[in-house]
Amino acid sequence: MNLLHKAWWVLRGALVLINNLYCIPTYVVWMAVLQPLQFFSPKLFWAVEGIFFHWLLTMVAFWSHSAQYRIVETGDCVEDLVGTETLVMVNHQSTSDVPLLMAAFAARPSLLPRLNWIMDAVFKYTNFGVVSAIHGDFFINAGRNRREASISELVTYLKRSWVPKRRKWLVLFPEGGFLRKRKETSNRYSRKMGLPELDHVTLPRMGALQAIIDTIGPRVSKRATEPVTSVNRLSMYGPETFLRPRITYGSRPSELKWIVDMTIAYPNGEPLDLVAIVTGCAPPCQIHFHYKLYPIQQVPVDKRELQEWLYTRYMEKEGMLGKFYRSGQWEAGIDEDGSGTRLVEQDVLRILILHVFFILSTLTHIILLCKLLSLF
């Protein structure tokens, strides 16, 4: 590490800060200007907002891309689920998880405008919190005293926000916190319950997942029993008889169709953090995202069975991550030499054009504000 490297990290951090200053306020101003549209055509307003949201998160994607932190995907292909009601469950390791997920999602056209996050309420008070609030993400309180109230608020959110806005993807971190912060507590609970102690993940919490399944997950009279590992087998599931009416707003049913179990693996099991994403202080590396798909018909509804199902998924994650860190392999056919992998590509030209758009928008807003103030 030399002085030149440190100077570059400081410069990069400053550039990212400036990027925030000409992107986030501009997004907020545009949404304020377009606010009357929400009263006349909510559908059009949220379509336009979704485009701006996608553009803004593309800026975040450029932070990790420009630092040469590349995302490599393995497992099931999720491309055909972009327009389908899907819950994404992700293991949570550090502050870099969210910007890296943003980078992976930003590379998929039309996904981010119809995606919402369930995130810790603390995130509301960050620089990006106002954007998430406008877009309609859900802020959950992880504290024990607020847990029941938060779950009740999540149910209300799903019915009054996620469904009416016709969103498609919902991202959830079932562990409820970072690996390093929850590991000791999780393993203490595991010992108490006679469960294996975990090194690479923590035991997931049930509240949010149970609320989601109960609210927008179908209860079916007959569940599929054959394992499904590819979205290409979607056609094998025909209409089902449901035990309760579908939740509908207008004429649109709102039920989850798929759960994506997503596992993030960092080099040597050492997560990046937000400081690394912003400054580029960590060496260039590849971060692995592994996907496994489950049709909602295979997910239990009963609370105890759902808990067993979820715990099983996280035991599998533990085994997969342990094997990956030891051998560089997820499973047969996915090797450290790159076979069976898909590199997430970013459109650099598009990113540069978006930079120009946000800069010109910011300058325009400043000029108009100065003229408005001069009238007084």
C-alpha positions in Angstrom: 0.0 0.0 0.0 1.5 3.3 -1.0 0.5 7.0 -1.0 -0.7 6.8 -4.6 -3.2 4.1 -3.8 -4.5 6.0 -0.8 -4.9 9.1 -2.8 -6.8 7.2 -5.4 -9.2 5.7 -2.8 -9.8 9.2 -1.4 -10.5 10.6 -5.0 -12.8 7.7 -5.8 -14.7 8.2 -2.5 -15.1 11.9 -3.4 -16.4 11.1 -6.9 -18.9 8.7 -5.5 -20.0 11.4 -3.0 -20.4 13.8 -5.9 -22.3 11.2 -7.9 -24.8 11.0 -5.0 -25.2 14.7 -4.9 -26.1 15.0 -8.6 -28.3 11.9 -8.7 -30.3 11.5 -5.6 -31.6 15.2 -5.3 -32.4 15.1 -9.0 -34.5 12.0 -8.6 -36.3 13.6 -5.7 -37.0 16.8 -7.7 -38.3 14.9 -10.7 -40.6 12.8 -8.5 -41.9 16.0 -6.9 -42.5 17.6 -10.3 -44.3 14.5 -11.5 -46.4 14.1 -8.3 -49.6 15.5 -9.8 -49.5 12.7 -12.3 -50.1 10.2 -9.5 -53.6 11.6 -9.0 -54.6 11.4 -12.7 -52.8 8.2 -13.7 -51.1 6.3 -10.9 -50.1 3.5 -13.3 -48.2 6.0 -15.5 -46.6 7.7 -12.5 -45.2 4.5 -11.1 -44.0 3.4 -14.5 -42.0 6.6 -14.9 -40.8 6.4 -11.3 -39.6 2.9 -11.9 -37.5 4.0 -14.9 -35.9 6.8 -12.8 -35.3 4.2 -10.0 -33.6 1.9 -12.4 -31.4 4.6 -13.7 -30.4 5.6 -10.2 -29.5 2.1 -9.2 -27.5 1.8 -12.4 -25.3 4.5 -10.9 -24.8 2.3 -7.8 -24.0 -0.6 -10.1 -21.2 1.4 -11.6 -19.5 1.9 -8.3 -18.6 -1.8 -7.9 -18.1 -2.3 -11.6 -15.5 0.5 -11.9 -13.7 -1.0 -8.9 -13.5 -4.3 -10.8 -15.7 -6.2 -8.4 -17.3 -8.6 -10.8 -20.4 -10.7 -10.2 -20.5 -14.3 -11.3 -23.8 -16.1 -11.3 -24.3 -19.8 -11.1 -27.3 -22.2 -10.6 -30.8 -21.8 -12.0 -31.5 -19.1 -14.6 -33.8 -16.3 -13.3 -34.3 -14.4 -16.5 -37.8 -15.8 -17.2 -38.9 -14.7 -13.7 -38.4 -11.0 -14.2 -42.1 -10.5 -14.9 -43.4 -13.0 -12.4 -44.3 -12.5 -8.7 -41.1 -13.7 -7.0 -39.7 -13.6 -3.5 -35.9 -13.5 -3.3 -34.3 -14.8 -0.1 -30.6 -13.8 0.3 -28.0 -14.6 3.0 -26.8 -11.4 4.6 -23.1 -10.9 5.2 -22.1 -7.2 5.1 -22.9 -3.7 3.9 -21.7 -4.6 0.4 -24.5 -7.1 -0.2 -27.1 -4.5 -1.2 -25.0 -2.5 -3.7 -23.8 -5.7 -5.3 -27.4 -7.0 -5.6 -28.3 -3.7 -7.2 -25.6 -4.2 -9.7 -26.9 -7.7 -10.6 -30.5 -6.5 -10.8 -29.6 -3.3 -12.8 -28.1 -5.4 -15.6 -31.6 -6.9 -16.2 -33.9 -4.6 -18.1 -37.4 -4.0 -16.6 -36.6 -5.7 -13.3 -35.8 -2.9 -10.9 -38.9 -0.8 -11.7 -41.0 -3.6 -10.4 -38.8 -4.7 -7.4 -39.0 -3.8 -3.8 -36.7 -4.4 -0.8 -37.5 -5.3 2.8 -34.7 -3.7 4.7 -33.7 -2.6 8.2 -35.4 0.6 9.3 -32.0 2.1 9.9 -31.5 2.3 6.1 -34.3 4.9 6.0 -31.8 7.4 7.5 -29.0 6.8 5.0 -28.4 8.9 1.8 -30.4 6.4 -0.2 -33.3 6.2 2.3 -35.4 8.9 0.7 -35.2 7.1 -2.7 -36.3 3.8 -1.1 -39.1 5.6 0.7 -40.4 7.2 -2.5 -40.1 4.0 -4.5 -42.1 2.1 -1.8 -39.6 -0.2 -0.2 -40.5 -1.6 3.3 -38.5 -0.7 6.4 -38.7 -3.3 9.1 -37.7 -2.9 12.7 -35.5 -5.8 13.8 -35.8 -5.1 17.5 -37.6 -7.7 19.7 -39.9 -5.0 21.1 -41.1 -3.9 17.7 -41.1 -7.3 15.9 -44.8 -8.1 16.1 -45.8 -4.5 15.1 -43.4 -4.6 12.2 -44.8 -7.9 10.9 -48.3 -6.4 11.1 -47.1 -3.4 9.2 -45.5 -5.7 6.6 -48.9 -7.3 5.9 -50.5 -3.9 5.5 -47.7 -2.9 3.2 -48.1 -5.9 0.9 -51.9 -5.3 0.6 -51.8 -1.5 0.2 -48.5 -0.9 -1.6 -46.7 -3.9 -3.2 -49.9 -5.4 -4.7 -51.6 -2.2 -6.0 -48.4 -1.0 -7.6 -48.1 -4.4 -9.4 -44.6 -5.0 -8.3 -43.0 -8.4 -9.2 -40.0 -9.1 -7.1 -39.6 -8.7 -3.3 -36.1 -9.1 -1.7 -35.8 -10.4 1.8 -32.8 -11.1 4.1 -34.3 -13.7 6.4 -31.4 -13.7 8.8 -32.4 -10.2 9.9 -28.8 -8.9 10.2 -25.2 -9.2 9.2 -23.4 -12.6 9.6 -20.7 -11.2 12.0 -23.3 -9.5 14.2 -25.7 -12.4 14.5 -23.4 -15.4 14.4 -22.9 -15.7 18.2 -26.5 -15.2 19.0 -27.6 -17.6 16.3 -25.3 -20.4 17.5 -26.3 -19.9 21.1 -29.9 -20.5 20.0 -28.8 -23.5 17.9 -27.2 -25.1 20.9 -30.3 -24.5 22.9 -32.5 -26.1 20.3 -30.1 -29.0 19.5 -29.4 -27.7 16.0 -25.9 -27.6 14.3 -23.8 -24.5 14.8 -23.3 -22.5 11.6 -20.1 -20.7 10.3 -21.2 -19.2 7.0 -24.8 -18.3 7.7 -27.1 -17.7 10.7 -30.4 -19.2 11.5 -33.1 -17.3 9.6 -36.0 -15.6 11.3 -39.5 -16.7 10.4 -41.7 -13.6 11.0 -41.4 -11.8 7.6 -41.4 -14.9 5.5 -44.5 -16.3 7.3 -46.3 -13.0 6.8 -45.5 -12.9 3.1 -46.6 -16.5 2.5 -49.8 -15.9 4.5 -50.6 -12.7 2.7 -49.6 -13.3 -1.0 -48.7 -16.9 -1.1 -51.4 -19.3 -2.4 -52.8 -22.1 -0.2 -53.3 -25.0 -2.6 -55.3 -28.2 -2.1 -52.7 -30.3 -3.7 -49.0 -29.5 -3.8 -46.4 -30.6 -6.3 -44.0 -33.2 -4.9 -41.5 -33.5 -7.8 -38.4 -31.4 -7.4 -38.1 -28.5 -9.8 -34.7 -26.9 -10.4 -35.3 -24.9 -13.5 -37.7 -22.1 -14.5 -38.0 -23.8 -17.9 -40.2 -26.4 -16.2 -42.8 -23.7 -15.3 -45.3 -25.1 -17.8 -45.7 -28.4 -15.9 -47.7 -26.5 -13.2 -51.3 -26.0 -14.3 -54.2 -24.3 -12.6 -54.7 -25.2 -8.9 -57.7 -25.2 -6.6 -57.1 -22.8 -3.8 -58.4 -23.2 -0.3 -59.0 -19.4 0.1 -59.9 -16.6 -2.3 -57.1 -14.8 -4.1 -56.2 -11.4 -2.9 -57.2 -9.1 -5.8 -57.0 -5.4 -6.5 -59.2 -4.7 -9.5 -59.1 -7.7 -11.7 -55.5 -8.7 -10.9 -54.6 -11.7 -8.7 -51.6 -11.2 -6.5 -49.9 -14.4 -5.5 -46.3 -15.4 -5.4 -45.3 -17.9 -8.1 -41.7 -18.5 -7.2 -39.1 -18.3 -4.4 -35.5 -17.7 -5.4 -33.1 -18.9 -2.8 -30.0 -16.8 -3.5 -26.6 -17.4 -1.9 -23.7 -14.9 -2.0 -20.1 -16.1 -1.6 -17.2 -13.7 -1.3 -13.6 -14.6 -2.0 -12.2 -16.8 0.8 -15.3 -16.1 2.8 -14.2 -12.5 3.5 -17.0 -10.1 2.6 -16.4 -6.7 1.1 -18.0 -3.7 2.7 -19.5 -0.4 1.6 -16.2 1.4 2.1 -14.6 -1.0 -0.4 -17.4 -0.5 -2.9 -17.1 3.3 -2.6 -13.3 3.6 -2.5 -12.2 0.5 -4.3 -9.7 -0.2 -1.5 -10.1 -4.0 -1.7 -8.3 -5.9 -4.6 -10.4 -6.7 -7.7 -12.3 -9.9 -7.2 -15.3 -12.0 -8.2 -18.3 -12.3 -6.0 -20.5 -15.4 -6.7 -24.3 -15.4 -6.7 -25.9 -18.8 -6.7 -29.6 -19.2 -7.5 -32.0 -22.1 -6.7 -35.6 -21.8 -7.7 -38.7 -23.2 -5.9 -42.2 -23.0 -7.2 -44.5 -21.7 -4.5 -46.5 -24.9 -4.6 -43.5 -26.6 -3.0 -43.3 -24.2 -0.1 -45.2 -25.2 3.1 -47.9 -23.0 4.5 -48.0 -24.5 8.0 -45.8 -22.5 10.4 -43.8 -25.4 11.7 -43.4 -27.0 8.3 -42.4 -23.6 6.8 -39.8 -23.2 9.6 -38.3 -26.6 8.9 -38.3 -25.8 5.1 -36.5 -22.5 5.7 -34.0 -24.0 8.2 -33.2 -26.8 5.6 -32.5 -24.2 3.0 -30.0 -22.4 5.3 -28.4 -25.7 6.3 -27.9 -26.3 2.5 -26.4 -22.8 2.2 -24.0 -23.6 5.0 -22.8 -26.8 3.3 -22.6 -25.1 -0.1 -20.6 -22.2 1.2 -18.3 -24.5 3.2 -17.6 -26.5 0.1 -17.1 -23.5 -2.1 -14.6 -21.9 0.3 -12.7 -25.2 0.5 -12.7 -26.3 -3.1 -13.9 -23.4 -5.3 -16.9 -25.5 -6.3 -20.6 -25.0 -5.6 -21.6 -28.4 -6.9 -20.9 -30.8 -9.8 -20.4 -28.9 -13.1 -19.7 -25.5 -11.5 -15.9 -25.3 -11.1 -13.4 -22.6 -10.1 -12.2 -22.6 -13.8 -15.4 -20.8 -14.7 -17.4 -23.6 -16.2 -21.1 -23.3 -15.5 -20.9 -19.6 -14.6 -22.4 -16.4 -16.1 -20.7 -13.1 -15.7 -22.9 -10.1 -15.1 -22.1 -7.5 -17.7 -22.7 -3.7 -17.3 -23.4 -1.5 -20.3 -20.7 1.2 -19.7 -22.0 3.4 -22.6 -25.4 3.5 -21.1 -24.0 4.3 -17.7 -22.1 7.3 -19.2 -25.2 8.6 -20.9 -27.1 8.3 -17.6 -24.3 10.3 -15.9 -24.8 13.1 -18.5 -28.6 13.0 -18.0 -28.3 13.4 -14.2 -25.7 16.1 -14.4 -27.7 18.1 -16.9 -30.9 17.6 -14.9 -29.1 18.8 -11.7 -27.8 21.9 -13.5 -31.2 22.7 -14.9 -32.8 22.4 -11.5 -30.2 24.7 -10.0 -30.7 27.3 -12.7 -34.5 27.2 -12.3 -34.2 27.4 -8.5 -31.9 30.4 -8.8 -34.3 32.2 -11.2 -37.2 31.4 -8.9 -35.4 32.8 -5.8 -34.4 35.9 -7.8 -38.1 36.8 -8.1 -38.2 37.4 -4.4 
